[in-house]
């Protein structure tokens, strides 16, 4: 059980709201197509509309690094720990997918 170690939080008015596991839905062949983020407990539902893929690729035979830091905007909702549903209007941000082989 890694629930205590999750990186999924929302900070709203300086208050941290812990979110459950978040499922990512994205097209790994086209990182500039819209992404969807949804938590298993339905407390987060966001669509991410990319505008720029900052791709890094390093291959040193035994060590490999591939990343896509994708910039764009988020829209959707988040439900706080108190059950309040907050609408997220388009807000700029990024998401990234990283593979590292050591």
C-alpha positions as CSV (number, residue, x, y, z in Angstrom):
1,X,0.0,0.0,0.0
2,X,1.6,3.3,-1.2
3,X,-1.4,5.5,-0.4
4,X,0.6,7.6,2.1
5,X,3.3,8.1,-0.5
6,X,1.1,9.4,-3.4
7,X,2.2,12.6,-5.1
8,X,-1.4,13.5,-6.0
9,X,-2.5,16.5,-4.2
10,X,-4.3,19.8,-4.8
11,X,-3.3,22.9,-3.0
12,X,-6.2,25.3,-2.7
13,X,-5.9,28.5,-0.7
14,X,-2.7,27.1,1.0
15,X,-4.6,24.0,2.1
16,X,-3.4,20.6,0.9
17,X,-6.1,18.1,-0.3
18,X,-4.8,14.6,-0.8
19,X,-6.1,12.9,-3.9
20,X,-6.2,9.2,-4.7
21,X,-4.6,7.4,-7.6
22,X,-4.9,9.4,-10.8
23,X,-5.3,7.6,-14.1
24,X,-3.7,9.2,-17.2
25,X,-5.2,8.8,-20.6
26,X,-3.0,10.0,-23.4
27,X,-1.9,9.1,-26.9
28,X,1.8,8.1,-26.7
29,X,2.1,8.4,-30.4
30,X,0.9,12.0,-30.4
31,X,1.7,13.9,-27.2
32,X,0.0,17.0,-28.6
33,X,-3.5,15.4,-28.6
34,X,-5.6,16.1,-25.4
35,X,-4.9,14.2,-22.3
36,X,-7.4,13.2,-19.6
37,X,-6.7,12.8,-15.9
38,X,-9.3,11.1,-13.6
39,X,-8.9,9.8,-10.1
40,X,-10.4,6.4,-9.2
41,X,-12.5,8.1,-6.5
42,X,-13.8,10.7,-9.1
43,X,-12.5,13.6,-7.1
44,X,-10.4,14.9,-10.0
45,X,-11.5,15.1,-13.6
46,X,-9.3,17.2,-15.8
47,X,-8.6,17.6,-19.5
48,X,-5.2,18.8,-20.5
49,X,-4.8,20.6,-23.9
50,X,-1.2,20.5,-25.0
51,X,0.5,23.3,-27.0
52,X,4.2,22.3,-26.8
53,X,6.1,19.0,-26.3
54,X,9.5,19.6,-24.8
55,X,11.1,16.2,-25.6
56,X,14.4,14.9,-24.3
57,X,16.0,11.7,-25.4
58,X,19.4,10.5,-24.2
59,X,20.7,7.0,-25.0
60,X,24.1,5.9,-23.5
61,X,23.6,2.2,-24.3
62,X,23.3,1.0,-20.7
63,X,21.6,4.2,-19.5
64,X,18.6,5.6,-21.3
65,X,16.4,8.7,-20.6
66,X,13.3,9.7,-22.5
67,X,10.9,12.4,-21.4
68,X,8.1,14.5,-22.7
69,X,7.4,17.6,-20.7
70,X,4.3,18.8,-22.3
71,X,3.0,22.4,-21.8
72,X,-0.6,23.4,-22.1
73,X,-3.8,24.2,-20.2
74,X,-6.0,22.3,-17.7
75,X,-9.8,22.4,-17.4
76,X,-12.3,20.4,-15.4
77,X,-12.9,20.0,-11.7
78,X,-11.5,18.9,-8.4
79,X,-13.4,17.9,-5.3
80,X,-11.9,19.0,-2.0
81,X,-11.5,16.9,1.2
82,X,-14.7,18.7,2.4
83,X,-16.7,17.6,-0.7
84,X,-16.8,21.0,-2.4
85,X,-16.6,20.8,-6.2
86,X,-14.2,23.4,-7.6
87,X,-14.4,24.2,-11.3
88,X,-11.0,24.6,-13.0
89,X,-11.2,27.1,-15.8
90,X,-8.3,26.9,-18.3
91,X,-5.1,27.3,-16.3
92,X,-1.6,26.9,-17.8
93,X,0.6,24.1,-16.6
94,X,2.5,21.1,-17.7
95,X,2.5,17.3,-17.5
96,X,5.3,15.0,-18.1
97,X,6.0,11.3,-18.9
98,X,9.5,10.1,-18.2
99,X,11.3,6.7,-18.8
100,X,14.6,6.0,-17.2
101,X,16.7,2.9,-17.6
102,X,19.8,2.4,-15.4
